[in-house]
Amino acid sequence: MVEKIKEILKSTVKEASGCTEAVAIAIAGSAAYNSIIGNYPKTIKEPAGSFHPPDISKIEKIEIVVDKNVFKNAYGVCVPNVKGGKGIKIAACVGLFADINRYFRNPEQPGYLQLFKQIDSNSVNIEKLKSICERISLKVDFERRDLFINMGLKYGGDEAEVIISKRHDNIEKVKVNGEVYEKLEFLKRKDEEDQSSYKLTFDEVFELVENISNEELLELKEELQGSIDVNKLLVEEGLLGDYGMGVINIFKRLLKEKSFGESILTQIKLQVAGGVEARMGGTPYPAMASSGSGNMGITATMPIIVAGEYINAEKTKILKSILMSHLIVKISSDYIGELSPLCNNANKSAFGAAAGLTYLLGGDKEKVANAIKYVASIGVGLLCDGAKYDCALKAMTAATIAYEAALFAIKGIKIPSEGIVEDSVDDTLKNLGKLSDAMEEVDKTIVKIILDREKYKKVSRD
């Protein structure tokens, strides 16, 4: 079982710079350009060439098609290392300036989701990118439910098409001038892992966390201790207050005015908001993502880290609680989907945080289950209307619900089987999946509202 958990954590808990949907778009752009210049291997065994930045005059056109959830989550976020850079078209342009093949030449280098780290803000300025954006067409495929990006690039007379699907870093297809390249070996392995992916139950997760040995925990150090180290660095940067719409600066002012009292909850809210606001505001600092989302990784782990340090919990207990959180987020994603109409923070990472906090505070399996059901009875009303600055507010709300859920569960609250809540955690999460599926039209309406506003802005500027 521990080997299975290692596989799950390796594929779902990883560093990501910038919003993961924006990164995925940049990956597609990078793969398209690099394949044209011969810097993407045609076959698994064939080495790639070398990288050089694009000649902007040779970029003839870029055509992008994305599913509605990728659109929602990438259209409004800032792109790291590009001052003033924001949205899907900028992310696609940035990808042209990144060496997609760096990952293959040196396995020790960060993976695809760290692609924005390659960008030098001095050489890739916003004016240069805006000139490329004028050659980009963008369409939303309203019928696709899974993550989907199709990037077409015409450069110097050559044409490339790249498709990313299901996972943010899954390059499903590369075609250059009509020739389809063989899918790369490590991506094939990921497909096989996905197909045979072990679907965990709540009971299995609790028993595993309860019984895992210290030696086995050490084998998961990269993901568990990494969640602490990476996310704390991100939060420290966010608490400087230089990002987003000023949530952290206002929060600090309220603290100074004693509108908020100093407490574990206050620190949880402050630190979760700091990490998410920085991330949505384009910080180059990575997050340790959970199940495909950096914001979820922050919200699923920082409440546990803050509470653990506040009560001087043993390090092993903190790590086991973080493991509990990541695995509950994974179960939630299995039922609800990687991207959905529901807010991921309130309907996935809050489940993980509530479970981890309850376990940290000494809760048994029944108490952890009731904490998750507490969150389900409240957080289900929060919708996802796209990744943007105010995700900091939603994440702060989700973390608050998770902490309250843990406290109430520890004191013995029992959430009855009513509404969408069932007797078991798994059946409750299944109901959330059904609800998410039933909200397809809501999701489409949200995207159409965003598109209509963008059209109005364009007409107003013209």
BAPASE-581277 format. One line per 10 residues: for each residue x, y, z of C-alpha. Coordinates in nm, 3 decimals, always signed. Example, Ala and Ser with C-alpha at 12.3 -4.5 7.8 and 13.67 -1.06 7.14 Angstrom:
+1.230,-0.450,+0.780 | +1.367,-0.106,+0.714;
//
This chain:
+0.000,+0.000,+0.000 | +0.283,+0.243,+0.083 | +0.423,+0.194,-0.268 | +0.083,+0.291,-0.409 | +0.079,+0.601,-0.190 | +0.426,+0.696,-0.313 | +0.302,+0.669,-0.672 | -0.004,+0.881,-0.593 | +0.197,+1.153,-0.419 | +0.460,+1.161,-0.694;
+0.189,+1.228,-0.953 | -0.037,+1.461,-0.751 | +0.194,+1.655,-0.515 | +0.452,+1.855,-0.707 | +0.597,+2.205,-0.733 | +0.424,+2.444,-0.972 | +0.521,+2.801,-1.061 | +0.219,+3.013,-1.147 | -0.141,+2.905,-1.201 | -0.134,+2.546,-1.330;
-0.377,+2.617,-1.616 | -0.161,+2.909,-1.732 | +0.146,+2.685,-1.708 | -0.029,+2.416,-1.914 | -0.097,+2.670,-2.190 | +0.267,+2.781,-2.180 | +0.378,+2.416,-2.200 | +0.169,+2.375,-2.517 | +0.321,+2.688,-2.671 | +0.670,+2.578,-2.577;
+0.623,+2.229,-2.720 | +0.487,+2.374,-3.045 | +0.776,+2.616,-3.098 | +1.048,+2.375,-2.983 | +0.920,+2.101,-3.213 | +0.942,+2.337,-3.513 | +1.305,+2.432,-3.438 | +1.404,+2.067,-3.382 | +1.429,+2.085,-3.004 | +1.163,+1.825,-2.928;
+1.247,+1.454,-2.977 | +1.054,+1.291,-3.264 | +1.083,+0.952,-3.098 | +1.155,+0.829,-2.748 | +1.517,+0.742,-2.834 | +1.601,+1.032,-3.063 | +1.780,+1.322,-2.889 | +1.653,+1.674,-2.935 | +1.849,+1.968,-3.072 | +1.926,+2.300,-2.907;
+1.712,+2.595,-2.803 | +1.713,+2.952,-2.929 | +1.446,+3.219,-2.870 | +1.194,+3.283,-3.148 | +1.231,+3.551,-3.412 | +0.909,+3.743,-3.351 | +0.884,+3.848,-3.716 | +0.852,+3.479,-3.814 | +0.550,+3.414,-3.589 | +0.264,+3.413,-3.839;
-0.027,+3.297,-3.623 | -0.118,+3.106,-3.308 | -0.453,+2.931,-3.271 | -0.565,+2.818,-2.925 | -0.865,+2.606,-2.828 | -0.926,+2.531,-2.458 | -1.199,+2.370,-2.252 | -1.416,+2.602,-2.044 | -1.240,+2.529,-1.714 | -0.892,+2.596,-1.849;
-1.032,+2.921,-1.988 | -1.185,+3.018,-1.653 | -0.869,+2.947,-1.459 | -0.615,+3.106,-1.693 | -0.784,+3.415,-1.838 | -0.744,+3.633,-1.527 | -0.419,+3.524,-1.361 | -0.081,+3.696,-1.371 | +0.209,+3.517,-1.538 | +0.529,+3.490,-1.329;
+0.840,+3.681,-1.437 | +0.645,+3.901,-1.681 | +0.563,+4.233,-1.518 | +0.212,+4.331,-1.624 | +0.159,+3.998,-1.802 | -0.179,+3.838,-1.750 | -0.405,+3.580,-1.913 | -0.412,+3.301,-2.170 | -0.251,+3.478,-2.465 | +0.041,+3.606,-2.259;
+0.095,+3.256,-2.113 | +0.102,+3.108,-2.464 | +0.355,+3.369,-2.577 | +0.577,+3.311,-2.275 | +0.593,+2.941,-2.363 | +0.768,+3.026,-2.690 | +1.065,+3.157,-2.490 | +1.109,+2.840,-2.279 | +1.320,+2.533,-2.354 | +1.069,+2.248,-2.325;
+1.349,+1.997,-2.368 | +1.544,+2.103,-2.060 | +1.351,+1.845,-1.857 | +1.471,+1.556,-2.075 | +1.835,+1.658,-2.090 | +1.863,+1.674,-1.712 | +1.609,+1.478,-1.504 | +1.720,+1.672,-1.196 | +1.579,+1.993,-1.346 | +1.225,+2.087,-1.244;
+0.945,+1.936,-1.453 | +0.706,+2.101,-1.695 | +0.501,+2.274,-1.423 | +0.808,+2.482,-1.336 | +0.843,+2.610,-1.692 | +0.786,+2.975,-1.592 | +1.107,+2.960,-1.385 | +1.304,+2.968,-1.711 | +1.169,+3.307,-1.811 | +1.402,+3.604,-1.776;
+1.196,+3.916,-1.713 | +1.472,+4.131,-1.862 | +1.458,+3.964,-2.203 | +1.085,+3.883,-2.220 | +0.902,+4.211,-2.167 | +0.531,+4.277,-2.187 | +0.548,+4.494,-2.500 | +0.724,+4.218,-2.691 | +0.456,+3.969,-2.583 | +0.167,+4.202,-2.668;
+0.294,+4.229,-3.025 | +0.268,+3.849,-3.052 | -0.078,+3.845,-2.891 | -0.218,+4.033,-3.190 | -0.158,+3.718,-3.397 | -0.342,+3.486,-3.157 | -0.698,+3.355,-3.193 | -0.864,+3.199,-2.887 | -1.171,+2.975,-2.877 | -1.350,+2.789,-2.596;
-1.475,+2.434,-2.653 | -1.788,+2.432,-2.436 | -1.859,+2.061,-2.477 | -1.535,+1.919,-2.340 | -1.539,+1.822,-1.973 | -1.180,+1.710,-1.924 | -0.881,+1.941,-1.929 | -0.801,+2.019,-2.295 | -0.564,+2.254,-2.479 | -0.502,+2.255,-2.853;
-0.223,+2.488,-2.965 | -0.152,+2.555,-3.331 | +0.158,+2.756,-3.429 | +0.267,+2.875,-3.772 | +0.629,+2.992,-3.761 | +0.858,+3.072,-4.052 | +0.649,+2.866,-4.292 | +0.637,+2.560,-4.063 | +0.331,+2.447,-3.869 | +0.298,+2.262,-3.539;
+0.001,+2.136,-3.341 | +0.018,+2.034,-2.974 | -0.258,+1.881,-2.764 | -0.251,+1.865,-2.383 | -0.528,+1.666,-2.218 | -0.646,+1.527,-1.884 | -0.338,+1.643,-1.689 | -0.172,+1.983,-1.695 | +0.162,+1.836,-1.802 | +0.035,+1.559,-2.031;
+0.151,+1.634,-2.387 | -0.082,+1.399,-2.570 | +0.009,+1.488,-2.928 | +0.279,+1.675,-3.118 | +0.247,+1.715,-3.495 | +0.490,+1.911,-3.713 | +0.418,+1.974,-4.081 | +0.183,+1.676,-4.082 | +0.422,+1.436,-3.904 | +0.296,+1.301,-3.570;
+0.571,+1.246,-3.312 | +0.582,+0.940,-3.088 | +0.456,+1.007,-2.737 | +0.747,+1.030,-2.493 | +0.823,+0.742,-2.260 | +0.773,+0.917,-1.927 | +0.434,+1.046,-2.048 | +0.338,+0.694,-2.154 | +0.427,+0.570,-1.806 | +0.204,+0.837,-1.655;
-0.082,+0.719,-1.877 | -0.032,+0.364,-1.754 | -0.027,+0.484,-1.393 | -0.349,+0.677,-1.450 | -0.522,+0.378,-1.608 | -0.425,+0.150,-1.321 | -0.457,+0.425,-1.061 | -0.567,+0.286,-0.729 | -0.888,+0.451,-0.612 | -0.857,+0.501,-0.239;
-1.143,+0.499,+0.009 | -1.166,+0.711,+0.322 | -1.123,+0.405,+0.546 | -0.806,+0.306,+0.360 | -0.661,+0.655,+0.389 | -0.723,+0.675,+0.762 | -0.580,+0.330,+0.832 | -0.274,+0.401,+0.621 | -0.200,+0.733,+0.793 | -0.263,+0.582,+1.134;
-0.030,+0.287,+1.078 | +0.247,+0.428,+0.859 | +0.590,+0.392,+1.019 | +0.848,+0.667,+1.063 | +1.072,+0.490,+0.811 | +0.791,+0.487,+0.555 | +0.720,+0.854,+0.623 | +1.083,+0.931,+0.537 | +1.027,+0.778,+0.194 | +0.761,+1.046,+0.137;
+0.981,+1.330,+0.262 | +1.007,+1.507,-0.075 | +0.631,+1.555,-0.096 | +0.545,+1.598,+0.274 | +0.838,+1.804,+0.403 | +0.841,+1.972,+0.062 | +0.483,+2.085,+0.122 | +0.602,+2.261,+0.436 | +0.921,+2.414,+0.297 | +0.791,+2.524,-0.044;
+0.457,+2.661,+0.076 | +0.607,+2.845,+0.374 | +0.852,+3.026,+0.144 | +0.566,+3.123,-0.085 | +0.360,+3.249,+0.209 | +0.651,+3.455,+0.342 | +0.673,+3.626,+0.004 | +0.296,+3.679,-0.006 | +0.290,+3.835,+0.341 | +0.503,+4.121,+0.211;
+0.177,+4.241,+0.057 | +0.307,+4.329,-0.289 | +0.056,+4.123,-0.487 | -0.305,+4.111,-0.599 | -0.576,+4.347,-0.480 | -0.438,+4.422,-0.136 | -0.597,+4.149,+0.077 | -0.286,+4.106,+0.291 | -0.228,+4.478,+0.342 | -0.590,+4.527,+0.454;
-0.572,+4.217,+0.676 | -0.261,+4.355,+0.849 | -0.434,+4.688,+0.901 | -0.734,+4.513,+1.059 | -0.498,+4.322,+1.288 | -0.326,+4.644,+1.391 | -0.665,+4.802,+1.464 | -0.751,+4.491,+1.670 | -1.053,+4.419,+1.450 | -0.917,+4.062,+1.453;
-0.777,+3.900,+1.764 | -0.453,+3.703,+1.750 | -0.534,+3.330,+1.730 | -0.460,+3.012,+1.537 | -0.751,+3.088,+1.304 | -0.628,+3.442,+1.238 | -0.285,+3.310,+1.140 | -0.438,+3.036,+0.925 | -0.647,+3.290,+0.734 | -0.358,+3.533,+0.696;
-0.108,+3.276,+0.573 | -0.345,+3.097,+0.336 | -0.453,+3.430,+0.184 | -0.090,+3.542,+0.157 | +0.015,+3.235,-0.039 | -0.283,+3.237,-0.274 | -0.277,+3.613,-0.337 | +0.093,+3.600,-0.426 | +0.035,+3.306,-0.658 | -0.256,+3.470,-0.840;
-0.052,+3.791,-0.856 | +0.231,+3.631,-1.054 | +0.497,+3.555,-0.794 | +0.789,+3.347,-0.925 | +0.783,+3.148,-0.599 | +0.635,+2.800,-0.657 | +0.361,+2.630,-0.458 | +0.356,+2.263,-0.370 | +0.042,+2.171,-0.560 | -0.209,+1.908,-0.454;
-0.405,+1.717,-0.721 | -0.324,+1.966,-0.995 | -0.369,+2.295,-0.810 | -0.123,+2.517,-0.626 | -0.405,+2.701,-0.450 | -0.539,+2.368,-0.327 | -0.190,+2.274,-0.210 | -0.167,+2.595,-0.006 | -0.515,+2.561,+0.145 | -0.474,+2.189,+0.215;
-0.144,+2.225,+0.401 | -0.093,+2.572,+0.552 | -0.373,+2.539,+0.814 | -0.206,+2.219,+0.938 | +0.141,+2.375,+0.935 | +0.022,+2.685,+1.125 | -0.177,+2.486,+1.381 | +0.100,+2.229,+1.425 | +0.358,+2.497,+1.502 | +0.114,+2.686,+1.726;
+0.047,+2.384,+1.951 | +0.405,+2.249,+1.927 | +0.290,+1.923,+1.773 | +0.545,+1.651,+1.704 | +0.697,+1.671,+1.356 | +0.581,+1.319,+1.275 | +0.223,+1.410,+1.364 | +0.236,+1.717,+1.137 | +0.372,+1.511,+0.846 | +0.105,+1.243,+0.893;
-0.165,+1.511,+0.905 | -0.034,+1.663,+0.580 | -0.036,+1.315,+0.425 | -0.397,+1.274,+0.539 | -0.486,+1.607,+0.378 | -0.323,+1.534,+0.040 | -0.490,+1.192,+0.018 | -0.835,+1.327,+0.106 | -0.789,+1.594,-0.163 | -0.701,+1.311,-0.405;
-1.018,+1.118,-0.316 | -1.224,+1.435,-0.361 | -1.068,+1.497,-0.703 | -1.142,+1.139,-0.808 | -1.513,+1.197,-0.744 | -1.552,+1.564,-0.840 | -1.298,+1.585,-1.123 | -0.971,+1.777,-1.158 | -1.156,+2.089,-1.274 | -1.523,+2.152,-1.210;
-1.794,+2.419,-1.159 | -1.736,+2.389,-0.783 | -1.467,+2.590,-0.606 | -1.173,+2.353,-0.560 | -1.068,+2.516,-0.235 | -1.408,+2.485,-0.067 | -1.491,+2.144,-0.210 | -1.155,+1.964,-0.216 | -0.872,+2.126,-0.022 | -1.105,+2.223,+0.265;
-1.191,+1.852,+0.301 | -0.821,+1.770,+0.320 | -0.741,+2.052,+0.562 | -1.036,+1.962,+0.788 | -0.931,+1.597,+0.796 | -0.565,+1.680,+0.858 | -0.644,+1.935,+1.130 | -0.879,+1.697,+1.309 | -0.617,+1.423,+1.301 | -0.352,+1.669,+1.422;
-0.572,+1.761,+1.719 | -0.614,+1.397,+1.819 | -0.931,+1.303,+1.635 | -1.017,+0.940,+1.561 | -1.166,+0.809,+1.236 | -1.522,+0.903,+1.329 | -1.422,+1.259,+1.419 | -1.221,+1.301,+1.098 | -1.520,+1.175,+0.898 | -1.753,+1.423,+1.068;
-1.511,+1.708,+0.997 | -1.521,+1.624,+0.625 | -1.902,+1.603,+0.631 | -1.916,+1.936,+0.817 | -1.727,+2.098,+0.527 | -1.952,+1.928,+0.271 | -2.262,+2.068,+0.440 | -2.130,+2.427,+0.410 | -1.870,+2.463,+0.133 | -2.079,+2.313,-0.146;
-2.236,+2.654,-0.216 | -1.907,+2.808,-0.337 | -1.869,+2.810,-0.716 | -1.559,+2.848,-0.930 | -1.584,+3.158,-1.149 | -1.220,+3.144,-1.252 | -0.874,+3.176,-1.101 | -0.798,+3.538,-1.012 | -0.700,+3.770,-0.728 | -1.012,+3.704,-0.520;
-0.923,+3.335,-0.494 | -0.737,+3.456,-0.185 | -1.074,+3.540,-0.028 | -1.227,+3.204,-0.120 | -0.921,+3.017,+0.007 | -0.937,+3.212,+0.334 | -1.305,+3.120,+0.368 | -1.234,+2.754,+0.289 | -0.955,+2.743,+0.549 | -1.187,+2.899,+0.807;
-1.454,+2.635,+0.740 | -1.191,+2.360,+0.764 | -1.059,+2.484,+1.098 | -1.408,+2.524,+1.243 | -1.497,+2.176,+1.115 | -1.199,+2.031,+1.302 | -1.289,+2.209,+1.627 | -1.653,+2.104,+1.611 | -1.558,+1.747,+1.522 | -1.314,+1.724,+1.814;
-1.593,+1.840,+2.045 | -1.816,+1.561,+1.917 | -2.044,+1.707,+1.651 | -2.212,+1.443,+1.434 | -2.335,+1.550,+1.091 | -2.655,+1.358,+1.006 | -2.730,+1.192,+0.673 | -2.936,+1.474,+0.521 | -2.925,+1.671,+0.197 | -2.608,+1.578,+0.008;
-2.440,+1.437,+0.321 | -2.445,+1.058,+0.355 | -2.344,+0.828,+0.639 | -2.009,+0.758,+0.473 | -1.747,+1.006,+0.353 | -1.712,+0.829,+0.018 | -2.085,+0.845,-0.058 | -2.090,+1.212,+0.042 | -1.808,+1.287,-0.202 | -1.985,+1.084,-0.472;
-2.286,+1.313,-0.428 | -2.063,+1.616,-0.479 | -1.942,+1.457,-0.802 | -2.303,+1.415,-0.916 | -2.374,+1.776,-0.826 | -2.069,+1.893,-1.019 | -2.180,+1.699,-1.328 | -2.529,+1.848,-1.302 | -2.386,+2.202,-1.303 | -2.249,+2.194,-1.658;
-2.489,+2.465,-1.772 | -2.392,+2.684,-1.476 | -2.028,+2.644,-1.578 | -2.105,+2.741,-1.938 | -2.299,+3.045,-1.821 | -2.006,+3.163,-1.605 | -1.770,+3.138,-1.903 | -2.016,+3.321,-2.130 | -2.043,+3.603,-1.875 | -1.663,+3.636,-1.877;
-1.648,+3.626,-2.258 | -1.924,+3.886,-2.291 | -1.738,+4.119,-2.055 | -1.414,+4.077,-2.248 | -1.594,+4.153,-2.576 | -1.740,+4.468,-2.420 | -1.395,+4.578,-2.303 | -1.253,+4.525,-2.652 | -1.534,+4.727,-2.813 | -1.486,+5.003,-2.553;
-1.111,+5.020,-2.624 | -1.172,+5.026,-2.999;
//
